[in-house]
Each structure stands twice: as structure tokens, then as C-alpha cells.
Amino acid sequence: MVRPLHPMEVFLQPGDYFFADRGTRIRTVLGSCVSMTFWHPELRVGGMCHYLLPTRSDERRTGDWPVPNGRFADEAMALLLKQMARVGAPHRDYQVKLFGGGNMFPGSAARIGAQNVRAARHLVKHYGFRCIAEHLGGIGHRNVIFEVWSGEVWVRHCDLLPALSQDPVNRRLG
């Protein structure tokens, strides 16, 4: 797994997704949102999404569903599945890692992070992916870096309640 001399750097905003080859590093920052990374270890291609909500409400246009949107877990998955299909390898050959879903408002009734986590786990199971790592839930935000050439994901978790945790945690998830 040779690191590219000048990797392409991609930063995902909420609602973005990106699929790339081994010359790419994908980054994002998550609060209650969730990112799913997909990596093919033999082809060294992969993708990542950053979704805000589990699914779209029953919003419709006259007679048609709206265009798929990466802001929603199920639609982000559909968009990434299309990218995987273009590569030609079965999607079940990809390794999946899940991140985010933090509680950004401790003490409030809002639990969107937990809903996003449930959606990610459901989609992984539904499509028959193999989840090999996750860093989900808790309180606070995460910085996530996915190196497509190696499949490694780096996570820095910053707790919103410093009294409950010492320092931000840096972890490499294989």
C-alpha cells in the first residue's frame, strides 16, 4: 500500500458523497450526521458519504420521486451502489466502516444521531455488506479521514463535555 506522492484531497460537506481510486483521500467532519466508507481491498477503490437524516419524508413532486439526494442515508447508499456497479465488482466485496451519529445537544430530546446510526446499521445489513469497524454515538463531533489507497480511516473524536473526557481521541481504524 504505497501512499501516493500527491493524493487528491476531497472534503465532503453534509449531503456529499464521493467515490474514487487509490490516489484519493476523503475527509469530513461529523456531528449527528453519519459517514459510511466503502473500500474494495483488491481494486483499491472506495467511497464515502456524509448524510444528515435516515430517510426523506413523504415529500414528492407531482407524480415523481425527487432526484436521489446524499442528505438521506438510503439515497446516499443508492448513489454509492451506482458507483460500485460502474467498477464491476460485487458490492458485497467492499468493506464498510461507520462513523458519527454523535449527540450534539446533550439533555435535549433530539436524537437524530441515534436515528442516523440505526439507519446505517440497517442499510449495511440489508445490502449484505461486511462492517469491519465503527465509531458511532457518544457526545460530540468527529473528524474523519479515509485514505482510499490503503482503506485506513483516521478518526478524531472531540467530546462536547470536557469534564467527562480527558482529551480528544485519535484512532486509526484499519
C-alpha positions in Angstrom: 0.0 0.0 0.0 2.1 2.8 -1.3 1.0 6.3 -0.4 0.5 8.5 -3.4 3.1 11.3 -3.7 0.3 13.9 -4.2 -3.1 12.4 -3.3 -6.2 14.2 -4.4 -7.9 15.7 -1.3 -11.7 15.7 -1.2 -13.7 17.3 1.6 -17.3 16.2 2.0 -19.9 18.7 3.1 -23.2 17.4 4.6 -25.1 15.6 1.8 -22.0 14.9 -0.3 -20.7 11.6 -1.4 -17.6 10.7 -3.4 -16.2 7.5 -5.0 -12.6 7.4 -6.1 -9.5 5.4 -6.9 -6.3 4.8 -4.9 -4.9 8.3 -5.4 -7.5 9.9 -3.1 -8.0 10.9 0.5 -11.6 11.8 1.6 -12.3 13.9 4.7 -15.3 15.2 6.6 -16.4 16.5 9.9 -19.4 14.9 11.6 -21.8 15.7 14.5 -25.1 13.9 14.4 -24.5 13.1 10.8 -23.1 9.7 9.8 -20.4 8.7 7.2 -20.1 5.3 5.7 -16.9 4.3 4.0 -16.8 1.5 1.3 -13.5 0.0 0.3 -12.6 -2.7 -2.1 -9.3 -4.2 -0.8 -8.2 -5.8 -4.1 -9.1 -3.0 -6.5 -8.2 -0.2 -4.0 -11.2 1.9 -4.8 -13.7 3.2 -2.4 -16.2 5.8 -1.5 -17.7 7.8 1.4 -20.9 9.6 2.1 -21.9 12.2 4.7 -25.7 12.0 5.3 -27.8 14.2 7.6 -31.0 12.2 8.0 -32.1 8.5 7.8 -34.6 9.0 5.0 -36.6 11.6 3.2 -40.1 12.4 4.4 -43.0 11.7 2.1 -42.1 14.7 0.1 -42.9 14.2 -3.6 -43.0 16.1 -6.8 -46.1 15.7 -8.9 -46.1 12.0 -9.7 -42.3 11.6 -9.5 -39.9 10.9 -6.6 -37.3 13.7 -6.3 -33.8 13.0 -7.7 -31.8 10.9 -5.2 -30.0 13.1 -2.6 -27.0 12.3 -0.5 -28.5 14.1 2.5 -30.5 11.0 3.3 -29.0 7.6 4.3 -31.0 5.4 2.0 -30.5 7.7 -1.0 -26.7 8.1 -0.3 -26.5 4.3 -0.3 -28.2 4.1 -3.6 -25.9 6.7 -5.1 -22.8 4.8 -3.9 -24.2 1.5 -5.1 -24.4 3.0 -8.6 -20.7 4.0 -8.4 -19.8 0.5 -7.2 -21.7 -1.0 -10.1 -19.7 1.0 -12.5 -16.5 -0.6 -11.1 -18.0 -4.0 -11.8 -17.1 -5.8 -8.6 -19.9 -7.2 -6.5 -20.8 -4.7 -3.8 -20.6 -7.4 -1.1 -16.8 -7.5 -1.8 -16.5 -4.0 -0.2 -15.5 -3.5 3.4 -17.7 -0.9 5.3 -16.8 1.3 8.2 -19.3 3.6 10.0 -18.7 6.9 11.8 -20.6 9.7 13.5 -24.1 9.9 15.0 -23.0 11.9 17.9 -25.4 13.6 20.3 -24.7 17.3 19.7 -27.3 18.5 22.2 -26.9 16.5 25.5 -30.0 16.8 27.6 -32.4 17.6 24.8 -35.0 15.2 23.3 -33.4 15.5 19.8 -31.9 12.1 19.0 -31.2 12.4 15.3 -27.7 11.0 15.8 -29.1 7.7 17.2 -31.6 7.5 14.3 -28.7 8.0 11.8 -26.8 5.2 13.5 -29.7 2.8 13.3 -30.2 3.7 9.6 -26.5 3.0 8.8 -26.6 -0.4 10.5 -29.8 -1.3 8.9 -28.5 -0.5 5.4 -25.3 -2.4 5.9 -27.3 -5.5 7.0 -30.0 -5.0 4.3 -27.4 -4.9 1.4 -25.2 -7.7 2.9 -22.1 -5.6 3.5 -19.5 -6.6 6.0 -18.9 -3.9 8.6 -15.4 -4.2 9.9 -15.2 -1.1 12.1 -17.4 1.6 13.6 -17.0 4.6 15.8 -20.6 5.8 16.5 -22.7 7.6 19.0 -21.4 9.3 22.1 -21.4 13.1 22.6 -19.5 15.4 20.4 -18.1 15.6 16.9 -15.6 13.7 14.8 -13.1 14.4 12.1 -12.8 11.5 9.7 -10.1 10.9 7.1 -10.4 8.0 4.6 -7.2 7.0 2.7 -8.5 5.1 -0.3 -5.1 3.7 -1.3 -4.9 1.7 2.0 -8.5 1.6 3.2 -7.4 3.1 6.5 -9.7 5.6 8.3 -8.5 8.0 10.9 -11.0 9.4 13.4 -10.6 12.2 16.0 -13.5 12.3 18.4 -13.9 15.6 20.3 -16.3 15.3 23.3 -18.6 18.3 23.9 -18.4 17.7 27.6 -14.7 18.0 28.5 -15.5 17.2 32.2 -16.5 13.7 31.1 -13.5 13.0 28.9 -9.8 14.0 29.0 -8.5 14.9 25.6 -9.8 14.4 22.0 -9.2 10.8 20.9 -7.3 10.0 17.8 -7.8 6.5 16.4 -6.8 4.6 13.3 -9.5 2.1 12.2 -7.7 -0.3 9.9 
